[in-house]
Amino acid sequence: MLINTDRNPKYSLFYVGFEILNYIKKGKNGVSIDEIYRLIQSKVDSDINITYVYYTLDWLFMMSTIKIEEERVFICY
């Protein structure tokens, strides 16, 4: 289940995914996962586990929203 009512909403896949997509849109040459992780640490929580980022990237990839080429993440248009 994607929605967890016991957890702070800022930790949801929807919010983290929104922040990731907005960040990727700004990068014309894609962005690295390290850059994405640093962004989420600054926007969501400095102690957030990278697992949340990987889950969100997996979710976005399964929906064909992002693609990964040469270790860079891009938005699918």
N, C-alpha and C positions, 0 to 999 in steps of 0.2 A: 504494500500500500504506500502511496506517495505522500499522503497527508497524515501527519502524526500530531494529534492534538495535545500531547504531553510535552512536546518540544517547542522551543522558541521558533516562531515562523522564519526567522532569518536563517535557520539551518535547513530549511526545506529545499528540495531539489528545484522547485519552481523559482525561488528567490536566487539561489546560487546560479542556476541556469540563466536567469535574466541578467545578472551581473556579468557572467561570462560572455553571453552573446553581445551585450552592449560593448564590452571591451574588444572583442574580436572584430566587430564592425569597424572600429577605428584603425585597425592594423591592416594595411593593404598587402603586406607580405606574410600574413598570418602571425600567430603568436605561439610561443613555446608554453609547455605545461608549467614550467617554472614561473614564467611571467603570470600565468593565470593563477597559480597558487599564491603568489605574492599579492596579487590584486584581491583575492578572496580573503586573505589574512587582513588586509587593510580595510576592506569594506564590511566584512562579517565579524571576524573575531581573530585576533592574533594567535590564539591557541587552537584554532580549528585544525582538525586532522586532515591530512591530504586525502584520506579515504573519501571524504565528502566530495572533494573535487573530482576524484576518479569516478565515483558513482554518478555524478552529474554529467561528466563528459560521456560516460557510457550511455546514459539516458538520452542525451542530445544526439549521439551517434546513431542509436537505434531508431530515432525518429527521423533520421537523414537530415538533420539540421546542421551538423558539422561534418567535416572530413579532416583526416590527418594525412599530410604529405610531407615527407622528409623532416619528420619530427616537429612540424608546425601545424597548428590547428587553424582551419579556415571555415567560414560559413558557406554552406551549400546554397546556391541560388537557383 
